Amino acid sequence: MGLFRDLGNKVEEFKQASEAAADEEASHECRNCGERFFADTETCSECGSTDVVPLEE
């Protein structure tokens, strides 16, 4: 069982690192829930809000 637990931990670490890197590269953000996007969109796919704005650089 130790092998599967170690593998699961590695997958979770990779997932968290990938999400952090994606957040750093995002160009737009939902003001309602904080979800970040790579492209301009009219509504947030996470919460449905229309308050999606470009991030300041």
C-alpha distance matrix in Angstrom:
0.0 3.8 5.4 5.5 6.4 8.8 10.1 10.8 12.5 14.5 15.6 16.8 18.6 20.3 21.3 22.9 24.7 26.0 27.3 29.0 30.6 31.8 33.4 35.3 36.8 37.8 41.5 41.8 40.5 40.8 42.7 41.5 37.7 37.2 35.5 36.5 37.7 38.7 41.8 44.5 43.9 46.0 43.4 39.9 37.2 35.1 37.8 40.9 43.1 46.0 45.9 44.3 45.9 45.8 44.2 46.7 46.3
3.8 0.0 3.8 5.5 5.1 6.1 8.5 9.8 10.5 12.3 14.2 15.3 16.5 18.4 19.9 21.2 22.6 24.3 25.8 27.2 28.7 30.3 31.8 33.4 35.1 36.3 40.1 40.7 39.4 40.0 41.8 40.9 37.1 36.2 34.7 35.4 36.7 37.6 40.9 43.7 43.4 45.7 43.1 39.6 37.2 35.0 37.8 40.9 42.9 45.6 45.3 43.5 44.9 44.5 42.7 44.9 44.3
5.4 3.8 0.0 3.8 5.5 5.2 6.1 8.6 9.9 10.7 12.3 14.3 15.4 16.6 18.4 20.2 21.3 22.5 24.5 26.0 27.1 28.6 30.5 32.0 33.4 34.8 38.5 39.3 38.4 39.2 41.2 40.5 36.7 35.7 33.8 34.2 35.2 35.8 39.0 42.0 41.8 44.3 41.9 38.5 36.0 34.1 37.2 40.1 42.2 44.7 44.5 42.5 43.8 43.2 41.5 43.8 43.1
5.5 5.5 3.8 0.0 3.8 5.4 5.0 6.0 8.5 9.8 10.4 12.2 14.2 15.2 16.3 18.4 19.9 20.9 22.5 24.4 25.7 26.7 28.6 30.5 31.7 32.8 36.5 37.0 35.9 36.5 38.6 37.7 33.9 33.1 31.1 31.8 32.7 33.5 36.6 39.5 39.0 41.4 38.9 35.5 32.8 31.0 33.9 36.8 39.1 41.7 41.7 39.8 41.3 41.0 39.5 42.0 41.5
6.4 5.1 5.5 3.8 0.0 3.8 5.4 5.0 6.2 8.7 9.9 10.6 12.4 14.3 15.3 16.6 18.5 19.9 21.2 22.7 24.5 25.8 27.2 29.0 30.7 31.7 35.5 35.8 34.5 35.0 36.8 35.9 32.1 31.3 29.7 30.5 31.9 32.9 36.2 38.9 38.4 40.7 38.1 34.5 32.1 29.9 32.7 35.9 37.8 40.6 40.3 38.5 40.0 39.7 38.0 40.4 40.0
8.8 6.1 5.2 5.4 3.8 0.0 3.8 5.4 5.1 6.3 8.7 9.9 10.6 12.4 14.3 15.5 16.6 18.4 20.1 21.3 22.7 24.4 26.0 27.4 29.1 30.5 34.3 35.1 34.0 34.9 36.8 36.3 32.5 31.3 29.6 30.0 31.2 32.0 35.4 38.3 38.2 40.7 38.4 34.9 32.6 30.6 33.6 36.6 38.4 40.9 40.4 38.4 39.5 38.9 37.0 39.1 38.4
10.1 8.5 6.1 5.0 5.4 3.8 0.0 3.8 5.4 5.1 6.2 8.7 9.9 10.6 12.3 14.4 15.4 16.4 18.4 20.1 21.2 22.5 24.5 26.1 27.3 28.7 32.4 33.2 32.4 33.4 35.6 35.0 31.3 30.1 28.0 28.2 29.1 29.6 32.9 35.9 35.8 38.4 36.2 32.8 30.3 28.7 31.8 34.7 36.7 39.0 38.8 36.6 37.8 37.2 35.5 37.8 37.1
10.8 9.8 8.6 6.0 5.0 5.4 3.8 0.0 3.8 5.5 5.1 6.2 8.7 9.9 10.5 12.4 14.3 15.3 16.6 18.5 20.1 21.1 22.7 24.7 26.1 27.0 30.8 31.2 30.0 30.7 32.8 32.0 28.2 27.3 25.3 25.9 27.1 28.0 31.2 34.0 33.6 36.0 33.5 30.0 27.6 25.7 28.7 31.6 33.6 36.2 36.0 34.0 35.5 35.1 33.6 36.1 35.7
12.5 10.5 9.9 8.5 6.2 5.1 5.4 3.8 0.0 3.8 5.5 5.1 6.2 8.6 9.8 10.7 12.4 14.2 15.5 16.7 18.5 20.0 21.3 23.0 24.8 26.0 29.8 30.3 29.1 29.9 31.8 31.2 27.4 26.2 24.6 25.1 26.6 27.6 31.0 33.8 33.6 36.1 33.7 30.1 28.1 25.9 28.8 32.0 33.6 36.1 35.4 33.5 34.6 34.1 32.2 34.4 33.9
14.5 12.3 10.7 9.8 8.7 6.3 5.1 5.5 3.8 0.0 3.8 5.4 5.1 6.2 8.6 10.0 10.6 12.2 14.3 15.5 16.5 18.3 20.1 21.4 22.9 24.5 28.3 29.3 28.5 29.8 31.8 31.7 28.0 26.3 24.5 24.4 25.5 26.0 29.5 32.5 32.7 35.4 33.4 29.9 27.9 26.2 29.4 32.3 33.8 36.0 35.4 33.0 33.9 33.1 31.1 33.3 32.4
15.6 14.2 12.3 10.4 9.9 8.7 6.2 5.1 5.5 3.8 0.0 3.8 5.5 5.1 6.1 8.7 9.9 10.5 12.3 14.3 15.4 16.4 18.4 20.2 21.3 22.5 26.3 27.0 26.3 27.3 29.7 29.4 25.7 24.2 22.0 22.1 22.9 23.5 26.8 29.8 29.7 32.4 30.3 26.9 24.7 23.1 26.4 29.2 30.9 33.1 32.8 30.5 31.6 31.0 29.4 31.8 31.3
16.8 15.3 14.3 12.2 10.6 9.9 8.7 6.2 5.1 5.4 3.8 0.0 3.8 5.4 5.0 6.2 8.6 9.8 10.6 12.4 14.3 15.3 16.6 18.7 20.3 21.2 24.9 25.3 24.1 25.0 27.0 26.6 22.8 21.5 19.7 20.1 21.5 22.6 26.0 28.7 28.5 30.9 28.7 25.1 23.1 21.1 24.1 27.1 28.7 31.1 30.5 28.4 29.6 29.2 27.5 29.9 29.6
18.6 16.5 15.4 14.2 12.4 10.6 9.9 8.7 6.2 5.1 5.5 3.8 0.0 3.8 5.5 5.3 6.2 8.6 10.0 10.7 12.4 14.3 15.6 16.9 18.8 20.3 24.1 24.9 24.0 25.3 27.2 27.2 23.6 21.7 20.1 20.1 21.6 22.3 25.9 28.7 29.0 31.7 29.7 26.2 24.6 22.7 25.7 28.7 29.9 32.0 31.0 28.7 29.4 28.6 26.5 28.5 27.9
20.3 18.4 16.6 15.2 14.3 12.4 10.6 9.9 8.6 6.2 5.1 5.4 3.8 0.0 3.8 5.5 5.1 6.0 8.6 9.9 10.5 12.2 14.3 15.5 16.8 18.4 22.2 23.4 22.9 24.6 26.8 27.1 23.6 21.5 19.4 18.8 19.7 19.9 23.5 26.6 27.1 30.0 28.3 25.0 23.2 21.8 25.2 27.8 29.1 30.9 30.2 27.5 28.2 27.1 25.3 27.4 26.6
21.3 19.9 18.4 16.3 15.3 14.3 12.3 10.5 9.8 8.6 6.1 5.0 5.5 3.8 0.0 3.8 5.5 5.1 6.2 8.7 10.0 10.5 12.4 14.5 15.7 16.5 20.3 20.9 20.2 21.5 23.8 23.8 20.2 18.5 16.2 16.0 17.0 17.8 21.2 24.1 24.2 26.8 24.9 21.5 19.6 18.1 21.5 24.2 25.6 27.6 27.0 24.5 25.5 24.9 23.3 25.8 25.5
22.9 21.2 20.2 18.4 16.6 15.5 14.4 12.4 10.7 10.0 8.7 6.2 5.3 5.5 3.8 0.0 3.8 5.4 5.2 6.2 8.7 9.9 10.7 12.6 14.6 15.5 19.3 19.9 18.7 20.1 22.0 22.2 18.6 16.5 14.9 14.8 16.6 17.7 21.2 23.8 24.1 26.7 24.7 21.2 19.9 18.0 21.0 23.9 24.8 26.8 25.8 23.5 24.2 23.5 21.5 23.8 23.5
24.7 22.6 21.3 19.9 18.5 16.6 15.4 14.3 12.4 10.6 9.9 8.6 6.2 5.1 5.5 3.8 0.0 3.8 5.5 5.2 6.2 8.6 10.0 10.8 12.7 14.5 18.3 19.6 19.1 21.1 23.1 23.8 20.5 17.9 16.3 15.3 16.6 17.0 20.7 23.6 24.5 27.3 25.9 22.6 21.6 20.1 23.2 25.8 26.5 28.1 26.8 24.1 24.3 23.1 20.8 22.7 21.8
26.0 24.3 22.5 20.9 19.9 18.4 16.4 15.3 14.2 12.2 10.5 9.8 8.6 6.0 5.1 5.4 3.8 0.0 3.8 5.5 5.2 6.1 8.7 10.0 10.9 12.4 16.2 17.5 17.4 19.5 22.0 22.8 19.6 17.0 14.7 13.4 14.0 14.0 17.7 20.8 21.6 24.7 23.4 20.2 19.0 18.1 21.5 23.7 24.6 26.0 25.1 22.2 22.5 21.2 19.5 21.8 21.0
27.3 25.8 24.5 22.5 21.2 20.1 18.4 16.6 15.5 14.3 12.3 10.6 10.0 8.6 6.2 5.2 5.5 3.8 0.0 3.8 5.5 5.1 6.2 8.7 10.1 10.6 14.3 15.0 14.3 16.1 18.4 19.1 15.8 13.3 11.1 10.2 11.6 12.5 16.1 18.7 19.2 22.0 20.4 17.1 16.1 14.8 18.0 20.4 21.2 22.7 21.7 19.0 19.6 18.8 17.1 19.7 19.5
29.0 27.2 26.0 24.4 22.7 21.3 20.1 18.5 16.7 15.5 14.3 12.4 10.7 9.9 8.7 6.2 5.2 5.5 3.8 0.0 3.8 5.4 5.2 6.4 9.0 10.2 13.8 14.9 14.2 16.4 18.3 19.4 16.4 13.3 12.0 10.8 12.6 13.4 17.1 19.5 20.5 23.3 22.0 18.8 18.4 17.0 19.8 22.3 22.4 23.7 22.2 19.5 19.4 18.2 15.8 17.8 17.3
30.6 28.7 27.1 25.7 24.5 22.7 21.2 20.1 18.5 16.5 15.4 14.3 12.4 10.5 10.0 8.7 6.2 5.2 5.5 3.8 0.0 3.8 5.5 5.2 6.6 8.9 12.5 14.5 14.8 17.6 19.8 21.3 18.6 15.4 13.7 11.4 12.2 11.9 15.7 18.6 20.1 23.2 22.5 19.6 19.3 18.6 21.6 23.6 23.8 24.6 23.1 20.0 19.5 17.7 15.4 17.2 16.1
31.8 30.3 28.6 26.7 25.8 24.4 22.5 21.1 20.0 18.3 16.4 15.3 14.3 12.2 10.5 9.9 8.6 6.1 5.1 5.4 3.8 0.0 3.8 5.4 5.3 6.3 10.0 11.6 12.1 14.8 17.4 18.9 16.4 13.3 11.0 8.4 8.7 8.4 12.2 15.2 16.5 19.7 18.9 16.2 15.8 15.5 18.6 20.3 20.6 21.3 20.1 16.9 16.8 15.2 13.6 16.1 15.5
33.4 31.8 30.5 28.6 27.2 26.0 24.5 22.7 21.3 20.1 18.4 16.6 15.6 14.3 12.4 10.7 10.0 8.7 6.2 5.2 5.5 3.8 0.0 3.8 5.5 5.3 8.8 9.7 9.5 12.2 14.3 16.0 13.6 10.2 8.6 6.2 7.9 8.9 12.4 14.6 15.8 18.6 17.7 14.9 15.2 14.4 17.0 18.9 18.6 19.4 17.7 14.7 14.4 13.1 11.0 13.5 13.4
35.3 33.4 32.0 30.5 29.0 27.4 26.1 24.7 23.0 21.4 20.2 18.7 16.9 15.5 14.5 12.6 10.8 10.0 8.7 6.4 5.2 5.4 3.8 0.0 3.8 5.7 8.7 10.7 11.3 14.5 16.2 18.5 16.5 12.9 11.9 9.1 10.2 10.1 13.5 15.7 17.7 20.6 20.3 17.8 18.5 18.0 20.4 22.1 21.4 21.7 19.7 16.5 15.4 13.3 10.6 12.1 11.1
36.8 35.1 33.4 31.7 30.7 29.1 27.3 26.1 24.8 22.9 21.3 20.3 18.8 16.8 15.7 14.6 12.7 10.9 10.1 9.0 6.6 5.3 5.5 3.8 0.0 3.8 6.5 9.5 11.2 14.7 17.0 19.4 17.7 14.2 12.6 9.1 8.7 7.2 10.6 13.3 15.7 19.0 19.2 17.2 17.7 18.0 20.6 21.7 21.2 21.1 19.4 15.9 14.7 12.1 10.2 12.0 10.8
37.8 36.3 34.8 32.8 31.7 30.5 28.7 27.0 26.0 24.5 22.5 21.2 20.3 18.4 16.5 15.5 14.5 12.4 10.6 10.2 8.9 6.3 5.3 5.7 3.8 0.0 3.8 5.9 7.7 11.1 13.7 16.1 14.7 11.4 9.6 5.8 5.2 4.6 7.8 10.0 12.1 15.3 15.4 13.5 14.4 14.9 17.3 18.1 17.5 17.2 15.7 12.1 11.2 9.1 7.9 10.6 10.7
41.5 40.1 38.5 36.5 35.5 34.3 32.4 30.8 29.8 28.3 26.3 24.9 24.1 22.2 20.3 19.3 18.3 16.2 14.3 13.8 12.5 10.0 8.8 8.7 6.5 3.8 0.0 3.8 7.1 10.7 13.0 15.9 15.4 12.3 11.0 7.4 6.1 5.2 6.5 7.7 10.6 13.5 14.5 13.4 15.0 16.1 17.8 18.0 16.9 15.8 14.1 10.4 8.7 5.9 5.4 8.2 8.8
41.8 40.7 39.3 37.0 35.8 35.1 33.2 31.2 30.3 29.3 27.0 25.3 24.9 23.4 20.9 19.9 19.6 17.5 15.0 14.9 14.5 11.6 9.7 10.7 9.5 5.9 3.8 0.0 3.8 7.1 9.5 12.3 12.3 9.7 8.6 5.7 5.0 6.4 6.6 6.3 8.1 10.5 11.1 10.1 12.3 13.3 14.5 14.6 13.1 12.1 10.3 6.6 5.5 4.2 5.1 8.8 10.7
40.5 39.4 38.4 35.9 34.5 34.0 32.4 30.0 29.1 28.5 26.3 24.1 24.0 22.9 20.2 18.7 19.1 17.4 14.3 14.2 14.8 12.1 9.5 11.3 11.2 7.7 7.1 3.8 0.0 3.8 6.2 8.8 8.6 6.0 5.7 4.3 6.0 8.9 9.6 9.0 9.5 10.9 10.4 8.5 11.1 11.1 11.9 12.5 10.8 10.7 8.4 5.5 5.5 6.3 6.4 10.0 12.5
40.8 40.0 39.2 36.5 35.0 34.9 33.4 30.7 29.9 29.8 27.3 25.0 25.3 24.6 21.5 20.1 21.1 19.5 16.1 16.4 17.6 14.8 12.2 14.5 14.7 11.1 10.7 7.1 3.8 0.0 3.8 5.4 5.8 5.0 5.4 6.4 8.2 11.7 11.8 10.5 9.6 9.8 8.3 6.3 9.4 8.9 8.7 9.4 7.3 7.9 5.8 4.2 6.4 8.9 9.6 13.0 15.9
42.7 41.8 41.2 38.6 36.8 36.8 35.6 32.8 31.8 31.8 29.7 27.0 27.2 26.8 23.8 22.0 23.1 22.0 18.4 18.3 19.8 17.4 14.3 16.2 17.0 13.7 13.0 9.5 6.2 3.8 0.0 3.8 5.9 5.6 8.0 9.4 11.7 15.0 15.1 13.4 12.7 12.2 10.9 9.4 12.6 11.6 10.4 11.3 8.3 8.9 5.7 6.1 7.2 10.1 10.3 12.9 16.2
41.5 40.9 40.5 37.7 35.9 36.3 35.0 32.0 31.2 31.7 29.4 26.6 27.2 27.1 23.8 22.2 23.8 22.8 19.1 19.4 21.3 18.9 16.0 18.5 19.4 16.1 15.9 12.3 8.8 5.4 3.8 0.0 3.8 6.1 8.3 10.9 13.3 16.9 17.0 15.5 13.9 13.0 10.7 8.8 11.6 9.9 7.7 9.1 6.5 8.6 6.6 8.1 10.4 13.5 13.9 16.7 19.9
37.7 37.1 36.7 33.9 32.1 32.5 31.3 28.2 27.4 28.0 25.7 22.8 23.6 23.6 20.2 18.6 20.5 19.6 15.8 16.4 18.6 16.4 13.6 16.5 17.7 14.7 15.4 12.3 8.6 5.8 5.9 3.8 0.0 3.8 5.7 9.1 12.0 15.8 16.6 15.9 14.5 14.3 11.6 8.6 10.4 7.8 6.8 9.5 8.3 10.9 9.4 9.7 12.0 14.4 14.2 17.3 20.0
37.2 36.2 35.7 33.1 31.3 31.3 30.1 27.3 26.2 26.3 24.2 21.5 21.7 21.5 18.5 16.5 17.9 17.0 13.3 13.3 15.4 13.3 10.2 12.9 14.2 11.4 12.3 9.7 6.0 5.0 5.6 6.1 3.8 0.0 3.8 6.3 9.8 13.3 14.7 14.5 13.9 14.5 12.5 9.5 11.3 9.3 9.6 11.9 10.6 12.3 10.2 9.2 10.4 12.0 11.1 14.2 16.6
35.5 34.7 33.8 31.1 29.7 29.6 28.0 25.3 24.6 24.5 22.0 19.7 20.1 19.4 16.2 14.9 16.3 14.7 11.1 12.0 13.7 11.0 8.6 11.9 12.6 9.6 11.0 8.6 5.7 5.4 8.0 8.3 5.7 3.8 0.0 3.8 6.9 10.6 12.1 12.5 11.7 13.1 10.9 7.5 8.5 6.9 8.6 10.7 10.4 12.1 10.9 9.0 10.8 12.0 11.6 15.1 17.0
36.5 35.4 34.2 31.8 30.5 30.0 28.2 25.9 25.1 24.4 22.1 20.1 20.1 18.8 16.0 14.8 15.3 13.4 10.2 10.8 11.4 8.4 6.2 9.1 9.1 5.8 7.4 5.7 4.3 6.4 9.4 10.9 9.1 6.3 3.8 0.0 3.8 7.1 9.2 10.2 10.5 12.7 11.6 8.8 9.9 9.6 11.7 13.0 12.5 13.2 11.8 8.8 9.6 9.6 9.0 12.6 14.1
37.7 36.7 35.2 32.7 31.9 31.2 29.1 27.1 26.6 25.5 22.9 21.5 21.6 19.7 17.0 16.6 16.6 14.0 11.6 12.6 12.2 8.7 7.9 10.2 8.7 5.2 6.1 5.0 6.0 8.2 11.7 13.3 12.0 9.8 6.9 3.8 0.0 3.8 5.6 7.3 8.0 11.0 10.7 8.7 9.4 10.5 12.9 13.3 13.2 13.2 12.5 9.0 9.7 9.2 9.7 13.3 14.5
38.7 37.6 35.8 33.5 32.9 32.0 29.6 28.0 27.6 26.0 23.5 22.6 22.3 19.9 17.8 17.7 17.0 14.0 12.5 13.4 11.9 8.4 8.9 10.1 7.2 4.6 5.2 6.4 8.9 11.7 15.0 16.9 15.8 13.3 10.6 7.1 3.8 0.0 3.8 7.1 9.0 12.6 13.2 11.9 12.3 13.9 16.5 16.6 16.5 15.9 15.3 11.6 11.5 9.8 10.3 13.4 13.8
41.8 40.9 39.0 36.6 36.2 35.4 32.9 31.2 31.0 29.5 26.8 26.0 25.9 23.5 21.2 21.2 20.7 17.7 16.1 17.1 15.7 12.2 12.4 13.5 10.6 7.8 6.5 6.6 9.6 11.8 15.1 17.0 16.6 14.7 12.1 9.2 5.6 3.8 0.0 3.8 6.2 9.9 11.3 11.2 12.0 14.4 16.5 15.7 15.5 14.1 14.0 10.4 10.3 9.0 10.9 14.0 14.8
44.5 43.7 42.0 39.5 38.9 38.3 35.9 34.0 33.8 32.5 29.8 28.7 28.7 26.6 24.1 23.8 23.6 20.8 18.7 19.5 18.6 15.2 14.6 15.7 13.3 10.0 7.7 6.3 9.0 10.5 13.4 15.5 15.9 14.5 12.5 10.2 7.3 7.1 3.8 0.0 3.8 6.9 9.2 10.0 11.8 14.4 15.7 14.2 13.5 11.4 11.3 7.9 7.9 7.4 10.4 13.4 15.1
43.9 43.4 41.8 39.0 38.4 38.2 35.8 33.6 33.6 32.7 29.7 28.5 29.0 27.1 24.2 24.1 24.5 21.6 19.2 20.5 20.1 16.5 15.8 17.7 15.7 12.1 10.6 8.1 9.5 9.6 12.7 13.9 14.5 13.9 11.7 10.5 8.0 9.0 6.2 3.8 0.0 3.8 5.7 7.2 8.9 11.9 12.8 10.9 10.6 8.6 9.7 6.9 8.7 9.7 12.7 16.0 18.1
46.0 45.7 44.3 41.4 40.7 40.7 38.4 36.0 36.1 35.4 32.4 30.9 31.7 30.0 26.8 26.7 27.3 24.7 22.0 23.3 23.2 19.7 18.6 20.6 19.0 15.3 13.5 10.5 10.9 9.8 12.2 13.0 14.3 14.5 13.1 12.7 11.0 12.6 9.9 6.9 3.8 0.0 3.8 7.0 9.4 12.2 12.0 9.3 8.5 5.8 7.8 6.5 9.0 11.2 14.4 17.6 20.2
43.4 43.1 41.9 38.9 38.1 38.4 36.2 33.5 33.7 33.4 30.3 28.7 29.7 28.3 24.9 24.7 25.9 23.4 20.4 22.0 22.5 18.9 17.7 20.3 19.2 15.4 14.5 11.1 10.4 8.3 10.9 10.7 11.6 12.5 10.9 11.6 10.7 13.2 11.3 9.2 5.7 3.8 0.0 3.8 6.3 8.8 8.3 5.6 5.5 4.5 7.1 6.6 10.1 12.7 15.3 18.8 21.5
39.9 39.6 38.5 35.5 34.5 34.9 32.8 30.0 30.1 29.9 26.9 25.1 26.2 25.0 21.5 21.2 22.6 20.2 17.1 18.8 19.6 16.2 14.9 17.8 17.2 13.5 13.4 10.1 8.5 6.3 9.4 8.8 8.6 9.5 7.5 8.8 8.7 11.9 11.2 10.0 7.2 7.0 3.8 0.0 3.8 5.4 5.7 4.7 5.3 6.4 7.7 6.7 10.2 12.6 14.4 18.1 20.6
37.2 37.2 36.0 32.8 32.1 32.6 30.3 27.6 28.1 27.9 24.7 23.1 24.6 23.2 19.6 19.9 21.6 19.0 16.1 18.4 19.3 15.8 15.2 18.5 17.7 14.4 15.0 12.3 11.1 9.4 12.6 11.6 10.4 11.3 8.5 9.9 9.4 12.3 12.0 11.8 8.9 9.4 6.3 3.8 0.0 3.8 6.0 5.7 8.2 9.8 11.5 10.3 13.6 15.5 17.0 20.8 22.9
35.1 35.0 34.1 31.0 29.9 30.6 28.7 25.7 25.9 26.2 23.1 21.1 22.7 21.8 18.1 18.0 20.1 18.1 14.8 17.0 18.6 15.5 14.4 18.0 18.0 14.9 16.1 13.3 11.1 8.9 11.6 9.9 7.8 9.3 6.9 9.6 10.5 13.9 14.4 14.4 11.9 12.2 8.8 5.4 3.8 0.0 3.8 6.1 8.3 11.0 11.9 11.2 14.5 16.5 17.4 21.1 23.3
37.8 37.8 37.2 33.9 32.7 33.6 31.8 28.7 28.8 29.4 26.4 24.1 25.7 25.2 21.5 21.0 23.2 21.5 18.0 19.8 21.6 18.6 17.0 20.4 20.6 17.3 17.8 14.5 11.9 8.7 10.4 7.7 6.8 9.6 8.6 11.7 12.9 16.5 16.5 15.7 12.8 12.0 8.3 5.7 6.0 3.8 0.0 3.8 5.6 9.1 10.2 10.8 14.3 17.1 18.2 21.7 24.3
40.9 40.9 40.1 36.8 35.9 36.6 34.7 31.6 32.0 32.3 29.2 27.1 28.7 27.8 24.2 23.9 25.8 23.7 20.4 22.3 23.6 20.3 18.9 22.1 21.7 18.1 18.0 14.6 12.5 9.4 11.3 9.1 9.5 11.9 10.7 13.0 13.3 16.6 15.7 14.2 10.9 9.3 5.6 4.7 5.7 6.1 3.8 0.0 3.8 6.6 9.0 9.8 13.6 16.6 18.5 22.0 24.8
43.1 42.9 42.2 39.1 37.8 38.4 36.7 33.6 33.6 33.8 30.9 28.7 29.9 29.1 25.6 24.8 26.5 24.6 21.2 22.4 23.8 20.6 18.6 21.4 21.2 17.5 16.9 13.1 10.8 7.3 8.3 6.5 8.3 10.6 10.4 12.5 13.2 16.5 15.5 13.5 10.6 8.5 5.5 5.3 8.2 8.3 5.6 3.8 0.0 3.8 5.5 7.3 11.0 14.4 16.3 19.5 22.7
46.0 45.6 44.7 41.7 40.6 40.9 39.0 36.2 36.1 36.0 33.1 31.1 32.0 30.9 27.6 26.8 28.1 26.0 22.7 23.7 24.6 21.3 19.4 21.7 21.1 17.2 15.8 12.1 10.7 7.9 8.9 8.6 10.9 12.3 12.1 13.2 13.2 15.9 14.1 11.4 8.6 5.8 4.5 6.4 9.8 11.0 9.1 6.6 3.8 0.0 3.8 5.7 9.1 12.6 15.1 18.2 21.4
45.9 45.3 44.5 41.7 40.3 40.4 38.8 36.0 35.4 35.4 32.8 30.5 31.0 30.2 27.0 25.8 26.8 25.1 21.7 22.2 23.1 20.1 17.7 19.7 19.4 15.7 14.1 10.3 8.4 5.8 5.7 6.6 9.4 10.2 10.9 11.8 12.5 15.3 14.0 11.3 9.7 7.8 7.1 7.7 11.5 11.9 10.2 9.0 5.5 3.8 0.0 3.8 6.4 10.2 12.3 15.1 18.5
44.3 43.5 42.5 39.8 38.5 38.4 36.6 34.0 33.5 33.0 30.5 28.4 28.7 27.5 24.5 23.5 24.1 22.2 19.0 19.5 20.0 16.9 14.7 16.5 15.9 12.1 10.4 6.6 5.5 4.2 6.1 8.1 9.7 9.2 9.0 8.8 9.0 11.6 10.4 7.9 6.9 6.5 6.6 6.7 10.3 11.2 10.8 9.8 7.3 5.7 3.8 0.0 3.8 7.1 9.4 12.6 15.7
45.9 44.9 43.8 41.3 40.0 39.5 37.8 35.5 34.6 33.9 31.6 29.6 29.4 28.2 25.5 24.2 24.3 22.5 19.6 19.4 19.5 16.8 14.4 15.4 14.7 11.2 8.7 5.5 5.5 6.4 7.2 10.4 12.0 10.4 10.8 9.6 9.7 11.5 10.3 7.9 8.7 9.0 10.1 10.2 13.6 14.5 14.3 13.6 11.0 9.1 6.4 3.8 0.0 3.8 6.4 9.2 12.4
45.8 44.5 43.2 41.0 39.7 38.9 37.2 35.1 34.1 33.1 31.0 29.2 28.6 27.1 24.9 23.5 23.1 21.2 18.8 18.2 17.7 15.2 13.1 13.3 12.1 9.1 5.9 4.2 6.3 8.9 10.1 13.5 14.4 12.0 12.0 9.6 9.2 9.8 9.0 7.4 9.7 11.2 12.7 12.6 15.5 16.5 17.1 16.6 14.4 12.6 10.2 7.1 3.8 0.0 3.8 6.5 9.2
44.2 42.7 41.5 39.5 38.0 37.0 35.5 33.6 32.2 31.1 29.4 27.5 26.5 25.3 23.3 21.5 20.8 19.5 17.1 15.8 15.4 13.6 11.0 10.6 10.2 7.9 5.4 5.1 6.4 9.6 10.3 13.9 14.2 11.1 11.6 9.0 9.7 10.3 10.9 10.4 12.7 14.4 15.3 14.4 17.0 17.4 18.2 18.5 16.3 15.1 12.3 9.4 6.4 3.8 0.0 3.8 6.4
46.7 44.9 43.8 42.0 40.4 39.1 37.8 36.1 34.4 33.3 31.8 29.9 28.5 27.4 25.8 23.8 22.7 21.8 19.7 17.8 17.2 16.1 13.5 12.1 12.0 10.6 8.2 8.8 10.0 13.0 12.9 16.7 17.3 14.2 15.1 12.6 13.3 13.4 14.0 13.4 16.0 17.6 18.8 18.1 20.8 21.1 21.7 22.0 19.5 18.2 15.1 12.6 9.2 6.5 3.8 0.0 3.8
46.3 44.3 43.1 41.5 40.0 38.4 37.1 35.7 33.9 32.4 31.3 29.6 27.9 26.6 25.5 23.5 21.8 21.0 19.5 17.3 16.1 15.5 13.4 11.1 10.8 10.7 8.8 10.7 12.5 15.9 16.2 19.9 20.0 16.6 17.0 14.1 14.5 13.8 14.8 15.1 18.1 20.2 21.5 20.6 22.9 23.3 24.3 24.8 22.7 21.4 18.5 15.7 12.4 9.2 6.4 3.8 0.0
